[in-house]
Amino acid sequence: MVEKKPDDPALKKLERDLKSVQDSLVEVGFYIKGFQNQMNNFTTERTVLLGNRLMRGELQRDSLVIFQQSIDYLRQRLNNIDMELLKLEREKYKWDVLRNALLQRQGTLQTLIAGNFAPPEADAQPVPQVIVTVFTERAANTDISINYFVEEAGWVPAYELRATNNATDIELKHRAGVYQNSGIDWKDVLLTLSTGNPNESSVKPVLPPFVLQYEQYLALQNRKTAKDALASKPQSGMVRSDDMKESEESAADIDGVFDYTTVTENALRVEYEISLKYTIASDVQSHQVIIQNRKIPAQYNYSVVPKLDPDVFLMARLTDWEDLNLVAGTARIYFDGSYVGQTAINPGSTNDTLLLNLGRDKSIVVKRIKLKDKSKEKVLNENRMVTKTYEITVRNTKSIPIRLIVEDQMPISSDPSIKITYEEYGKASFNPDTGKLIWDFKLDPKESKKMNFTYEVKYPKDRLLANI
């Protein structure tokens, strides 16, 4: 055992590394505990639902309609719980992996400090090595360049969207959260960020025979829920953009820094070559790297879906966005200098217009009601006919005119015995295949506007429609 000196720089470095690892373990533990608490809550909710006497049809006074509505609610809620549990299990697994790596690192550092510490001249830290075998037919002097792949390294896109009330464009700041755990600190290195992922399979899938078979409805829904949850998995999950380490602005974060990024697009990927040097520590933390800054022409409008939410959302429509070479990720939104929330950027969309949600605007008031005097229900011969009329009222309390898009819907039928008549929808654009209604109009300051739509549903009187 080598005698330890308290003021030895190498010993102090080991102690600092151990403190950093222990702090990270505490933080990771909070994340894991949070995920576990949420999973326990969902499991408890599932147990309560399945044990409810109404759901099991044990209350004799329950009508068939109430029981059917209860079963529909139970099915929908159980599917939602399964989807949320799947998401939480996936996130918890990632943090468990990180926690195990940190525990292993903590044990190594404690061993070095406690008993096997060696002075700088006999460093006990592991030294990465690359063994190269070279064959040549004749003697020669040459340089050898070594490229190697580090699995625990990558980057996550992060965006800032800055808009102002009177501007006709949006400022988009494209950054990256770069992380690595190679065991070696990258000091003053030039970075090239690629959208390619070497962990993804490069083999084209083969279609198996498409065989139809019967399946229980609930099992089918559970499978669809699991599939949707997998499809919503982010491109990179080891580091989230909202967990990005906030550090002091580096010397590189100055005006004109974005001019140091060269974007190259080939047949398979987009690469951002950054000619500024960065230092990325081997600590699994996300370090901020600046990629580019662009001002994008945008068209603004307000949009609302009053059936689901009475609040109005400010939207920005970006055209010709394909040339921006963006990667799917989250964006922090700033409007008139204030932080208003987050939105998702999905450049994988096939639409020619990229829609961005810029946040809620409470100064536009929307109200949706069912008109009782124009809604009725009657039975004629063997059929039941239900007529419903809804009224949507909007008022612009702002001091400027706005463009407002209002979305609503009327039902559609998948059964020939259910017949729907669309009686009134004013100047709305109506799609009979989806039942979607869209009003697109301008609203002056302090102006109000009303929109009505009416539909009639006719179906056999001995049948029940649960969601009419």
N, C-alpha and C positions, 0 to 999 in steps of 0.2 A: 504494500500500500504506500502510495506517495503522500508525503506530508502536505496538508493543505494550508495555504496562506490566505487569510481572509481578504487581503487586498489584491489577490491575484486577478488580473483582468479576465482570464479565461474562466475562472470560477464565478466571477460576477456575471459574465455572459450566460453561463449555465443557469444561474439563479434567476436572471431576468427571463430567460426562456421558459423556465419552470413556472414562474408567476404568470406569464402570458398564457401558457397552456391551462393552468388552473382557472384563470378568469374565463377562458373560453369554455371550459367544462361546465362552469356554473351557468353561463348563458345558454349553452346547448341544453342543459338540464331543464331550464325553464321552458324552452321550446317544446321538448319532449313531454314535459308534464302538462303543458297546455293542450297538446294534441290528445294525450291520454284522457284528460278531463272531458274534452269535447266528445271523444268516442264513448266514454262512460255515459254521458248525458243522452246521446242518441240511443244507446243500448237500453237505458232505463225507459226512454220514451217508447221504444218498440215493445218492451214488456208491458207497459201500462196500456198501450193500444190493444195488444193481443189479449189482455186480461179483462178488458172492458166488457161488461155484460151486454151492452147495446150492440157491440161489434159481433158478439157471439150469438145474437138473436135470442137471448134468454128472457127478455122482457116481453111478456105475453101481450101487453097492451100496445106494443110497437106496431105501426102500420107497415105494410109492404113497402110503401114509398120511403119511409124513414129508414127502414132496414137497407133498402137498396142504396140510398144515399150514403149510409154509413159504410157499406162495403166499398163503394166507389172511393170515398175519402180514405178508407183504410188502405186500399190498393195503391192509391196515389202517394200517400204519406210514407208507406213502407218502401216504395221505390225511391223516393227522395232520400229516406234515411240510408238505404243501401248505397246510393251514389255518394252521399256525403261521407259515409264510413270508408268507402273505397279511396276517396281522395285523401282523407286523414291518414289512413294506413300507409299510403304511398309516401306522403310527406314525412311521417314519423320514421319510416324505414330509412330515408335519406339522412335524417338527423341521428339515428342510431348508428349508422355506418360512420358518420363523422365523429360521434362520441367514442366509439371503439378505437378509432385511429388516435384520438387525443389521449385516451387512457394509455395506449401503448407508448406514445411519446412521453407521457408523464412518468411512466415506470422507467423508461430508459434514462431520462434526466435525473430522477431520484437515485438511480443506481450509480450514475457517474458522480453525483455530488457526494453521496454517502460513503462510497467505498472505493470506487475505481476511477476517481478523478486523476487525470494526468496533466502535467504542465504543458504549456504550448509546444515545447520541443518534442513532446511525445503525446500529441493530441489523441485523446481517446474517442473523438467523434468519428463516425464512419466516413470513409472517403469513397465517393462513387468512382468506379473504374470502368473503362471500356477496353476490352481486349480485341485487338484487330489482327487478323491473319492476312498477310500480303503475299501474293505469288507474282513473280515476274520472270520472264525468259532471259532478261539481261539486266545488268546493273544499271541503275539510274537514280538521279536525284529528283525528287518530286515532292509536292505538297499534298497532304491528305486532309480533306474536309469531312467531318463526321456529323451526320444528322441523326437524331434519335427522337423517338416518340415518348412523351410523358403522359401517362393516362390521367393523372390527377392535375390537369391544367386545362384551362379553357376561358371563355369569356361570355358574358351575358349582356345583350344590348340594353341600353337605358336612354330614354329620350326626355327632352324638355320641350314643351310647346308653349310659346309665349305669344299672346294675342292682345290687341288693344281694341277698344270700342270703335275707333274711327279708322283703323288701318284696313287695307285691302289685302294684306298678306299675313302669313303666320311665320314666325321665326321658329325653326326646328333645330335644336341642338342634339346632335347624335354623339353619345358617349358609350363607353364600354366598361363593364366591371370585370377586370382581368384577375384571375386567381391561379395559384399554382402551389403544389405541395411536392415538389421534386426532391426536396432535401437540400437544395442549393439556392441561395438568394440570387436573383437576377439583378445585377448591378449595372446601371447605365447601358441598357440593351436597346436595340432597335426592334420594334415589334411589327409583325405582319399578322393581322387578324383575318381569319378566313371563315366564311359561312359553311364550309364543309365540315362534316362530322365523321371522323374515321371509325367511330364506334358503331355507326349504322351499317347494315348489310348492303353490299354492292351487288347482290345477286337478285335478278328479276324474279318476282314470285310467279308460281305456276298455278293456273286455275284448276282446282279439282272439279269433278263432276258435280253439277247442281241438282241434288236429289231432294224432291219435296217430301215432307212427312208431317204428320200431325204432331202438335205440341200444345201443352196447356198454356192458356193465355198468360197466366201469371209468370210462368217460367220464361216465356218469350219476352215479357216485359223486363224481367230481371236481367236477361242476357243483353237486351238492348241498352238498359241503363249502364251496365258494365262497359259496353262498347263505347257509349257516349263519354263515359268518364275517362277511358283510355285516350279517346280522340282529343279530349281537352287538355291532355298533358302538355306542359310547356316544353319548348325545344331544349332548354337546359335547366336542370332542376337543382344542381348542387349549390348554386349561389343565386339568390333572388335579387332583382334590381332594387327592391325597396329595403334590402338589408345592406346596401352598399356602404362601405366604410367611408365616413365623412372625415376628410383630412384637410390639412392646410392646403391652400391653392399653391400648386407647384409653380416654378418659374415658367413652365410651358403654358400655363393657363392665362394667356394674355391675348390682346387683340391680334388677329392675324394668325393664331396658332393653327387654325383649320387649313391654312394654305400648305401645311406640311404633310398633308395626307394625300396619297395617290390611290385612286380607286381603279382596280383592274377586274374586269369581268370576263370569265372564260366559259366554256361549255357547261361546266359543272358547278362552279362556285363564284362568289365575289370575294375579292381580297382587298383589304385596306392596309396599304403599306405606309407606316408612320415614320417619318425621318427625324423625329425627336426622340431623345433617349429617356427611358423610364427605369425606375428601380422597383422590382416586384419581389417582395419578400416571400419566402417559402413558409407561409403561415395560414393558408387556406382562406385568407381574408380577401375581400373584393377591393381592388385598387382602381381608382378612377383614371381612365385614359380618354383623351379627347379625340374624336374621329373627324367630325365635320359640322359645319353650321350653315344652314340654308334658309333663305327666305322664299316661301312658297305662296304663289297666288291662291287665294281661297274665296269661296262664295259662302256667305253666312246666311243662315236662316234659323228660325225657331221651330221646334217640333214637339208634339205632345200626343200621347196615347191615353186619353182620359179614362178609358175603361180600366186601365191598369194603374195609372198614376196621374193625379191631377196636375203635377208640376210640369212646367215647360222647360225643355232643354235647348240650349244654344248649340247648334251644329255647324261644323265647317266642312265644306265639300272641296276636296282637292282633286284636280284632274291632272293627267300626264304625270302621275306619281311614280310610274314604273322606272323612270330615269333616276330616282333617288337612291336606288340600291339599298333599300331598307331591309331589316330583319325583324321578324315578329317579336314583339316585346311590349312592355308597359311604358307609359309616358306620363310624367308629371305635368299638370296643366296650370299655367299662370295666366290670368286674365286681368288686364289693367294693373299689373304688378302684384296681384294677390294670388295666393295658391288656392285653387278651387277643387282639386281632387286629382284622380288618375283616370286614364283611359287605356284601351288596348289598341295597338297598331298591328294590323293583320295584312301584310303585303301579299300573302298567299291567296287573297280573294281574287276571284275571276272578274269582279266588277271593274269597269273603267273609271269609277269614281271612288276615292277613299273617303269614308265618312269618319269624322272625329267628333266625339262628344266633349264639349267644352264646359259642361256643368249646368246646374239648374238656375233658372231665373224666376224669382218669386214675384216680379213686378208684372207678370202677365197672368191674369186670373182665369181659370178654366173650371167650369162646373158641368157635370153630366148627370141628368136625371131621367127617370122613366115617367112619361106623362100618363097619369092614372086615368084621366078622362078619355084618352085615346087608346088605351090598352084594355083589351077585353078577352074573354074566353067563353066559348059557347059550344054546344053539342048539336050537330045536325045529322040526322039519320045515324049512320055507323061511324061518323068521323067527329073528331074534336078539332076545333079551330081556335088557335091562339093568335091574337094580334097584339103586337107591341110597338110602341112609338117612344123613341128617345130624343131628348133635346140636349144639345151641347151649346153652352154659352161661353164666349171668350171675351175678355176685356183687356185692352192695352192701356195700362196705367203709366207707361213710359212717356217721355217727352219727345220721342222720335218714332217715325213709322217703322214697322217691322214686316217681314215676310213670315207667315206662320203656316205650317203644315200640320193638319189635324188628321190622325189616323183612328179609325174605328172598324167595326166589322158587323156583318149580318151572317146568320148561320148558313151552312151549306148542308146538303143531304147526301148521305152515302147509301140510302135505302129507298127503293122506288115507292114504298108505301108512305114515306115522309115527303110531302110536297110543300115547297116554300114559294111564296109569292113576294117579290120585292116591290112594294107599292110606292115608296117615296124615298128619295135620297138627294133631292135638290140638285145642286151643281157639283156634287162630289164625283170623283172618278171611281167607278165600281168595277171590280173584277169578279165575275160570277163563279169562276173556278175556285177562288180562295175566299170569297165573301168580303174582301178587304175594301174599305171605303177610304178615300183620301181627298181632303179639301186642301187646296193650295191657294192662298190669297194674301193680299196686303192689308194691313190693319193700321190705320192712322192713330196718332196719339189720342188717348182718352176715348177711342172708338170701341164699340161693342158689336158683336155679331152673334147671331143664333143660327144653328143648323139642326134640322130634324131629319130623321129617317124612320121608316115604318116597314115592317115585314109581317107576313101572315104565315103561320105553320099549320098544316092540316095533316092529321095522322089518325089511325084507328083509335077509337075511344077506349078499347080494351087494352091498349098498350100504354106504357109509361115512358116518358122522356125525362131523363134524370137532370139534364143540364139546360133545359129550355128557359 
